[in-house]
Amino acid sequence: MKKLWQNNRSLIIALIIFLGAFAAITQSMEAKVWASILLSGITLASLYFLVASGLSLIFGLMDVLNFAHGSIFVLGAYVGLSTYANPRLLFNTLPFFLSLGAGITLARSFGVPFWRLKRTQNKPQWFFWGLIALSLVLITLSLREFPIRAINAFGVTAVGGIVSTAEAQEPMGTMLLRSALLFISGLPFGIALAPREDYQEGSRRNPGRVLLTALILLILGLAILLLRDPGEKFMLGLSVDLRFVLALVLGSLAGALLGAAVEIVLIRPFYGNPVTQLVLTLGLLIALTDVIEGVWGEEGHPPMTPPSLFTEPCRSESLFSWFGEKCRSIDVLGRAFPSYRVFIIFLGILVFSAVGVLLRRSRIGMIIRAGVQDSEMVQVLGINVRRVFTLVFALGSGLAALGGVIAAPFLGVYPAMGGIFQLQAFIAVVIGGMGSYPGAAVGTLILGIARAFGDHFVASGIELPFLETTLRGSPALAKASTVLIMAIVLLVKPAGIFGKKE
C-alpha cells in the first residue's frame, strides 16, 4: 500500500480532490442530469486529448513546443470536409502537391554535390536562402490566378452561390502546365533541403529508388488529374459511411504529412534553439491561418452529417442494444445522449491506449525513447534518429488532424476553432505535466468535465450544500474556469500533476 501511494501519489490526490468537488456539485442534481453533463465533459475531453496528446508527444520526446498545432487541427477538419462533401477540391489540388513533392524528392537526393561544392565558399547560407526564395517565387507564379474559391463554392454557405464543377475547374492543359511548373519549383527547394553536413548519408541513397519515387509521384498526380471528373462523381456516389472513413484517413494523413514537413524544414535545422523554434512555429500559425481562410473562406461550414450509424431517428435503451439499432441517441438514466458523442469518447480511449502501447511495448517506441535520451548512441547503432523524430512529429500532427475531422460533425468547421482547441490543449498539458503522456489525458479529462459543468452552471445554476439560493455564473466565468484550474494546480504542484522537477 505504501509503495502504491509513493508511485501514484499525484494521481491519488488529484482523484480525491476531483471526487470531492464532483460530490459537492452534484449532490442536488438528478442522476440523469449529472450523468449527461459528465458524458458531455468526457466528449470534450476526448477532442481536447487528440490535440493535447500530439503536443505532449512532441514536447516530451523532442522538447519542441509547436504553436502551429491548432492550425493542423483545423487543416484536418477542412481536408475531411472536402473529402466528404467536395472531392473536386482534392482532384484539382492533389496533383500540385504530388508534382511539387516529386521535384523536392529528386533534387534533395541529388543536391548533395551542390553543397559539397559550396562548402568551400564563404557564405553558403546565402545560397540556401536564395534557393528558398527562388522556389517560393516559382510556386507563386505557378498558382497565380488559380480559381480556388470557385472550386470551393460547393455548398449553400458559399459566398456568391454554388459554382458547378464544369465552371469552377480550369482546362486540362492549364492544369498540366501548372503541375509542370510546380515540379520545377520543387527543384531549388529540394536542393536547399539536401544534407549539407552528413554527406555519407546522402551518398548512400539509391539513385534508382529516388528516381522511381519521383516518377511514381508524377504518375499518380497525372492519374488523379485525368480522372478528376469521373473521380468526383464516384466519390459523391459512395455511401455516407465510406466517405466519412475516407475523410478520417485523408484528414489525418494531411496533418501527418504537414507535421513531417514542418519538422524537416523548420524544426530540424534549429534543434537546441527553442526561441527560434517558437518564433518559426508562431509564424507558421499565422501563415496557415491565412492559407486556410484563403482556400476555404472565413465564413465556416455547418456540422457535417455523421455516418448513418448515428442518424436513425430512435433512442436505444442501452449501448449494447445500439449495436443492433444504430439509433441517433442512447438512453442514459432516462435522458437521451447523442450516440456520435459516445463514438468520440470511444475513439479518444482507443487512441490513448494505442499510442501508449506504441511507446511502451513496441520496438519503434523503444527507439523513440532511446533517441531522446541519447541520440548519438542510437545513431551509432545504425538507426536514423532524424527519421524517428520526423515520425514523432508526424504522429503528433496526425492525431491533431484526426481530432479536427472527428469534431466536424459535432461542432462544424471554422478557422478560429484551432486557436480554441490549442489553448485548451496547452492548459491540459501544463496541468498534467509538460511532456507526460498520461498527464495529457488526465489534464484534458479535468478540463472537459470542468467546462461541461461550467456551462451548466451558467445555464441552470448550481445548488451548493448549506445554501438555499441557487448560484449562477456568467459565460465568461465558464470560459475562465479552465485557466482557474490551471492556476490552482500550479500553485499546489508547479510541475503539474505528473510533472517532474528538473
Stockholm file with secondary structure:
# STOCKHOLM 1.0

chainA/1-502         MKKLWQNNRSLIIALIIFLGAFAAITQSMEAKVWASILLSGITLASLYFLVASGLSLIFGLMDVLNFAHGSIFVLGAYVGLSTYANPRLLFNTLPFFLSLGAGITLARSFGVPFWRLKRTQNKPQWFFWGLIALSLVLITLSLREFPIRAINAFGVTAVGGIVSTAEAQEPMGTMLLRSALLFISGLPFGIALAPREDYQEGSRRNPGRVLLTALILLILGLAILLLRDPGEKFMLGLSVDLRFVLALVLGSLAGALLGAAVEIVLIRPFYGNPVTQLVLTLGLLIALTDVIEGVWGEEGHPPMTPPSLFTEPCRSESLFSWFGEKCRSIDVLGRAFPSYRVFIIFLGILVFSAVGVLLRRSRIGMIIRAGVQDSEMVQVLGINVRRVFTLVFALGSGLAALGGVIAAPFLGVYPAMGGIFQLQAFIAVVIGGMGSYPGAAVGTLILGIARAFGDHFVASGIELPFLETTLRGSPALAKASTVLIMAIVLLVKPAGIFGKKE
#=GR chainA/1-502 SS CHHHHHHSHHHHHHHHHHHHHHHHHHTTSCHHHHHHHHHHHHHHHHHHHHHHHHHHHHHHHHCCCCTTHHHHHHHHHHHHHHHHHCHHHHHHHHHHHHHHHHHHHHHHHHCHHHHHHHTTSSCHHHHHHHHHHHHHHHHHHHTTTCCHHHHHCCSTTSTTCCCCHHHHSCCHHHHHHHHHHHHHHHHHHHHHHSCSSCHHHHHTSCHHHHHHHHHHHHHHHHHHHHTHHHHHHHHHHSCHHHHHHHHHHHHHHHHHHHHHHHIIIIIGGGTTCHHHHHHHHHHHHHHHHHHHHHHHCSSCBCCCCCCGGGCEEEEESSHHHHHHHCEEEEEETTEEEEHHHHHHHHHHHHHHHHHHHHHHHSHHHHHHHHHHHCHHHHHHTTCCHHHHHHHHHHHHHHHHHHHHHHHHHHHCBCTTHHHHHHHHHHHHHHHHCTTCHHHHHHHHHHHHHHHHHHHHHHHTCBCCTTCSSCBCCCHHHHHHHHHHHHHHHHHHCTTCSSCCCC
#=GC SS_cons         CHHHHHHSHHHHHHHHHHHHHHHHHHTTSCHHHHHHHHHHHHHHHHHHHHHHHHHHHHHHHHCCCCTTHHHHHHHHHHHHHHHHHCHHHHHHHHHHHHHHHHHHHHHHHHCHHHHHHHTTSSCHHHHHHHHHHHHHHHHHHHTTTCCHHHHHCCSTTSTTCCCCHHHHSCCHHHHHHHHHHHHHHHHHHHHHHSCSSCHHHHHTSCHHHHHHHHHHHHHHHHHHHHTHHHHHHHHHHSCHHHHHHHHHHHHHHHHHHHHHHHIIIIIGGGTTCHHHHHHHHHHHHHHHHHHHHHHHCSSCBCCCCCCGGGCEEEEESSHHHHHHHCEEEEEETTEEEEHHHHHHHHHHHHHHHHHHHHHHHSHHHHHHHHHHHCHHHHHHTTCCHHHHHHHHHHHHHHHHHHHHHHHHHHHCBCTTHHHHHHHHHHHHHHHHCTTCHHHHHHHHHHHHHHHHHHHHHHHTCBCCTTCSSCBCCCHHHHHHHHHHHHHHHHHHCTTCSSCCCC
//
